[in-house]
Every structure is written in structure tokens, then in C-alpha cells.
Amino acid sequence: EDYKKAVDHATSAVREDAAEPRALILLADARIRVADYEAALRGLSSAFVTLQGRQGPEVLRRRAAAHTLSAQAQERLRRYPQAMEEAQRALELDPKLSAARVA
């Protein structure tokens, strides 16, 4: 139930500013936690679009986080090749990102 509330709060944040990648990434994370993987992937796609053309270390961290979440959603959908690609992209952006590591 707490995750459903998180989805509601994150959805409100996205409605306030749909161009804010942080809100889109948080919404995707909440959707993954309630097993709404396809919706999470759509939100992450929007986050990638909003991050295009932006520079800086914070943007790289957000891109890495988005790729990590995308890898998690793809893995849960049993799309293993796509999950591995997303995890690799996350690690290319942030080699120290332990959440993207695959055993």
C-alpha cells in the first residue's frame, strides 16, 4: 500500500512538471515496486528524452539511474538481453553503480 501511495505522489509530481527527469525516474521506480513494469519503461523513456542535450555530473547520475531501473523492469519482464544492455549502459555512465551490477 505504501508503494501505491508513492506512485500517487510521484504521479502528482510529474503532472506538475513533466519535463523534470527526477520526477519521471521516481515514478518509474515506484511503478516497478508495484509490478507495473511496462508503465515504468514508458516513464523512463520520457526521462531519457528530457535528459537529452543536458550536461553535467547530475545528468549522468540520473541517466545511470534510469538505465538501472530500465534493466530491472526488463529483467522482471524476462527480457534478459535488453536488461543486460541497460545494465551495461548504466555501468558505462557510472562504473561504481552497484545497483547495475549483475552477479
Sequence and secondary structure as in RCSB ss.txt:
>XXXX:A:sequence
EDYKKAVDHATSAVREDAAEPRALILLADARIRVADYEAALRGLSSAFVTLQGRQGPEVLRRRAAAHTLSAQAQE
RLRRYPQAMEEAQRALELDPKLSAARVA
>XXXX:A:secstr
 HHHHHHHHHHHHHHH TT HHHHHHHHHHHHHTT HHHHHHHHHHHHHHHTT  SHHHHHHHHHHHHHHHHHHH
HTT HHHHHHHHHHHHHH TT GGG   
